[in-house]
Amino acid sequence: MNLNHPEATEAALSILRTGEPFQWYVVTLFALALYVYVNEISKRNWKVVAGGLSLYMVHWSVEIINALIQHFSGHALWTVPSGTAFLILVG
């Protein structure tokens, strides 16, 4: 397989799940998202909650597929080698 930038995959794997690039604004964004979900659940606005969770599940699905491609081929389809606050999966 001929890939254009295999070094990007290596760079992303080097910061994968490490605390070094972590930025604390992630906690603020997580708290804001949690507040929105709790607010919508308290209003029993199930369509908004289902829509948000559906979008989140689609994002996780494509990220898991990318991680599986990286695992079996050695290279991911897309990566985030820098400029991220916290890298959970390779993409």
N, C-alpha and C positions, 0 to 999 in steps of 0.2 A: 504494500500500500504506500503510495507516494503522498505524503502530507506536506503542506506548505510550511507550517510552523510547529514541529513537534516540541520545540523548546518551550512553547506556551503551556503545553500540557505538563511538562516537567516543573515549570514555575508555579503552576496552580497546585500541583501535588505537594510542593514544598511548603505551602502555607495552609494546606487543607487541615481544618479543625485545630489549628494552633491558636493560642491566645494573643500572639504577637500583633496581628493587624486589628485586633478588636477595638472598636470605638464605642464609647458609652452612649452615644445618641441612639444606638440600637435598642437600649433599654427603654428610652423615652418613646420611640416609635412602637415598640411592643406594648407598652402601657397604653398608648393612645388607641391602638387596634383593639386591645382587650376592653377598653372603655366603650368603644363603639359597638362591639359585639354584645357586651352586657347591656348596654342601653337599648339596642334593638331587640334583644331577647326579653327584656322587661316590658317592652311595648308589644310583645308578641308579634313582631314583624318577621314572620318566618321566611317570607320570600327573599328578603334582603340577607338574612343569615344564610339561607341555602345558596343564594347566588355568590356570596363571599366565599363560603366554604367550597363551592364547586370550582370557582376560579383558582383557589388555593390548591385543590386536589389536582387540577389539570397541570398547574405549574410543577408540582411535585412529581407527577407522572412523567413529564418530559425530562425533568432533571434526573430521575431514576433511570430512564432509558439511556440518557447520555452517559451516566455513570456505568451502566452495564456495558455499553459500547467501549468505554475507556478500559474497563476491566478485562474484556475479552480480546480487544485489538491492541491495547497499549496506548491508544490515543483517543482523546475525546473529540466530539464534533465541534463543541464550543467550550471555551474555558474563561475563567476570570483570573488571570495571573497576577493582577495588581489592582489597586484602586477599590478595594472592597473592605467593608467593616468587619465581616466575619464570613468565612467560606465554609459552608456545611457540606456541600457536594462539589464535585469538580467543575461544574458549569456555573 
